[in-house]
């Protein structure tokens, strides 16, 4: 086990051992993010073994796991691999419609594809994501409605470009301009090393994990995981075809009771007398997610990626109806939770 006063731990297993030490010394629950690593794709299993051993000792060490690969999206309305090309930067101040019209011109496309990238002035700017998006382009998957979140490799942009006989940058350029500039593609990263969701399934079914993960909204123009609870019911309970589906009671418990217990919210997470009436009435058969859209409603006109969800007949917070048939009732019975 790790020494709390010792040097920084290097491997994931050593970090988890440190978390176990913290739980033992403090008597408090300890939670952390766990994902499959590309460099060491089996490290998560060793970490779960450490967690299971700690649980057998009466310690509450809880990995938070994702229910789909950790990835990011690209589109003309958010971040993309051409956003720092010299010719594109000259178009950036135009309205989206005018920029789209300019980019459709063959001579403009040729200039952008042959251009050099101009680095942002700030090294920490999210605009630097253009390099990563370029490197990941061939492995990205188109996002269509209904969305396939467990796709085969034959459907990624690299395979589609090869089939079309195009270079990947030219294919991605045309793809981003398609659908009037409303096309999105996603890179499926951690938890997708083998090209399927079998690792995620094992993580979900492990008795010591909970469904979680969040970056607190730091990358709202790159990631869209607020729809996670809806997606989990759709994919894992109803729709999965490349592996076994999971029981609805498991997914619901890991979204509700398991998280409530972890954070000490003893008045919620279950349907029973004395608990808060925080309830969703769901039409599972018709549960669905809409197309992605970028909305500029943040301070200073900042954008964020949104995705609608439908199939919720009623939502109650503390017994007050806040949504009915996917429409907001205007009621706001919630309150800030303090420790």
N, C-alpha and C positions, 0 to 999 in steps of 0.2 A: 504494500500500500504506500501511497505517496506521503512525503513529509511536508506538512503545511509550510514549514519555514525553508524548505529546500529550493532548488533551482526550478525554473519553469519546466513543465512536463512537455514532452515532444510528441508522443504518439497519442492517438485517440484513447487507447486502452489506459494509458497512464493518466490522462485527464479524467476518465471515468473513475479510476481508482482514487483520484483526488476528491472527486465529488462524493464518493462513498465515505472517505475520511471526514469530509465536512458534515455529512449527515450524521455520522457517528458522534462527532464532537459537539455538534449543535443540538441534536435531537429534532431538527427541523426537516421538512421535506426538501429535497433538492431536485430540480428539473433542468434538463438540458436538451439541446437539439441533437438528433442522431440521424444521419443519412449515409447512404452507401457512397464510398469514396472511389473515384476512378483509379487512383494509384494503388489502393489496397482494397479491392472490392469485397473482401470477406471480413473487414475490420468490424463491421456492425454486429456480426454474430458474436465475436469475442466480447464486445461491449455489452450485449444483452446477457451473456453468460455472467459477467461481473455483476450486472444489475440483479439477475435472478439469485445469485449467491447473497447479495446484500439484503434482498427481500427475505430470504430464509433466515437472516439474522435479525429481522424485525425492523430494518431500515427502510425508509420511504424515498427511494431514488427512482425518478420517473423520466425516461426518455420521451421527448415529444417528437413524433414522426409525421411525415407528410404522406398523404394518400394518393399523390401522383408525383411524377418526377419534378424536381426543382428546376425550373427553367425560366426563360424570359421570351418576350415576344418582340416582333419587329413589324413596323408598318410605316407608310409615308407620313402618317399623322403623329407618330411618336418618334422612336429612334430607329435608324436604319444605317446600313453600311456605307451609304453615299453621302451622308449628311455633312461631312467635312471636305468633300471634293471641291476644288476651287470654283468650278463652274456652277455647282449646286449652291454654294454659299452666295453667289451673285443673284440667285433666284429666291433665296430664303425669305426676303422681305415681301415677296408677292403674296397675294391672297392664295389660298390653297388651290382654288380653281384655275387661277392664272399660272401658278407654278406647275400644276398638272398638265396644262395645255402646252407649256414650254417644254416639259420633259418628254412629251410625246413626239417632239420633232426629232427625226433621225440624227440630225447634226448635233443636237444638244445631247442626246444619248451617247453618241460617239465621243464627245468631249468629256462628259462625266466619267465614262468608263476608262478613258485614257489619262484622266487627271491625277495629280498628286493630292494627297490628303494634307490639309492644313490643321495642325494641332491646335486645340483650344488654348487660350491664354492661361487658364487655370488647370493645373495638372490634376486636381481632384474633381474636375467637372464631370458630370454624368455624360456629357457629350463625347467623352473618350471611349464610350461603349462602342463606337463605330468600328474599332479594330476587332473587338471580340465578335461583333455581329458578322464581320467579314470572314473571320476564321471559322465561325460556326455555320456559315450560310448553307453549305452542302448538306449538313445533317439536320437542318430545320424542316419542319413539317407544316404544310398549309393548314390553317384553321378554318374549317367550314362548318356550316350548320346543317344537320346535327354534327357536333364535333366528335372526332374519334381520338380519344386521349390515350389509347394504347395501340398506336399504328405500327404497321410493318415497315421495315427499312426501305422497301420498294416504293414507298410513297413519299420519301423525303425529297427535298428540292434538288439534291445532287443526282438522285436517280431519275427524277423527272427531266432535269436538264440534259442528262446523257441520252435519254430516250428521244428528246426533241432535237438532239444534235447541236446544243448550244453550250457555250462556256457558262460556268455557273454565275459569274457576275452579270452577264447579259440576261440570263434567264431570271435571276432575282430582280433585276431592274424591271423587266416586263411584268413579272408577277406583282410587284408592288404597285405598278400603275394600273393593273387590272381592277375590274369592279369599281371603276371611277375612283381609284386610289384608296379603296376601303378594304383591301386584302390584308390579312395578318398571317404571319407564320410564327411558329414557336420552336425554340430550342429545348429539347428534353435532356436535362443534364443529370445530376446526381439521382440515384435510385433507378436509372435506366441503362445501366452498364451492359446488361445482357439483351437489351432491346425488348424487354417485356416487364410486366408488373409483379413477377413472382416474389421478388425481394420485398416489395411493398406489402404484399399479402401476408408474408411471414411476420413482418413488423407489426401489422395491424393485429394479427391474431395472438401475438405475444402477450401474456397476462400482465406484464409490468409496464406496457407502453400506454401512452395516450395520444390522441390525434391533436396536433397543435401546429406549431411553427408560425412565426410572424416576424417581419422586419419592421413592425410598427408603422407601416405606411411610407417607408423611405424611398420606395421605387415604384410609385403608383403609375408611372408612365412606361413601365417595363414589365410589371408583374400584375396579375389579376386573380388573386387567390381568395378574395372575399366571398366568392361563390362556393368555397370548399364544402360546406355542409350539404348544399344541394347536389353538387357533383358526386359526393360520396354515396348518397342514396341512389343516384342515377346509375353510376358506373359499378360500384361494388355490390349493390343489392339487386339491381334490376337488369343491367345491360351487358355486363362483362361477357366476352365471348372467347378470349384467348386463355382462359383459366377459370377456376371455380369462383363462383360468386360467394359472398359472405352473408351470414344471417343478419336480418335487419336489426334484431335486438342487440347484436354486437356493435354495429356501426352507431346506432342511436346511443347506447350506453357510453361509448368512447367519445361521443360528441357532448354528452350532458353530464351524467353522474360521475364519470371518471374525472372530468375536468373540475367539476364542483368540489369533489373530494380533495383533489390535489391542492386547490387554492383555499380550502377551508370554508367554502360556501355551503354550510350544512343545511340551509333553508331552501335549497333548490336542487335541480338535477334529477328529480324523481317525481312520479305522480303518486302521491299518497297524502293522507290527512295531515294537515299542519305545514305542508310545504307551500311555497309560492306557486301560484297558478301561472307559470310561464309555459305556455303550450303552443304547439303548432299542429294544426289539423291539415294533413297533407294528402293530396290525390296522387299517390305514387305512380300510377299508370300514366298520368299526364304531366308529371314533373319534367320540366325542360329548362334549358338555358338558351338565351338569345345570342345574337351576333355581338362581337366586340365593337365598342365605339369609344372614341376619345372625346372627352368633355373638358372644356377649359373653364372650370368654375372654382379653381383654387386661387388664393391670393396672387396678385400680379399676373393673373391670367394663366397660371400654371395648369397643365393638362393632367388628366388621369384616365386610365382605361377602365371602363365600366362594362358590366355584362348583366343583363336582366335575367331574373329567374321567375318561373311561373309554375303553378300547380299547388299553391298554398291557399287552401280554402279559408282558413282563419289563423290569425296569430294573436295570442293573448300575452300580455305582460302584467304580472300581478293581478290577473283576472280581468284586465281591461283589454278590449279588442283594439288592436293597433292596425291590423290589416284584415281585409275581407275580400276574398277572390282576387288576390294579388294587387289590391288597391289600398293605399294608405288611408286610414280613417281620420288622421289628424290627431289622435290621442297620443299623449306623451307621458305615460305613467312611470317611466324608468327614472332611476336616480343614480348618482355617482356612487360607486362602491369604494369605500375606504378600508384600509387594512385595520 
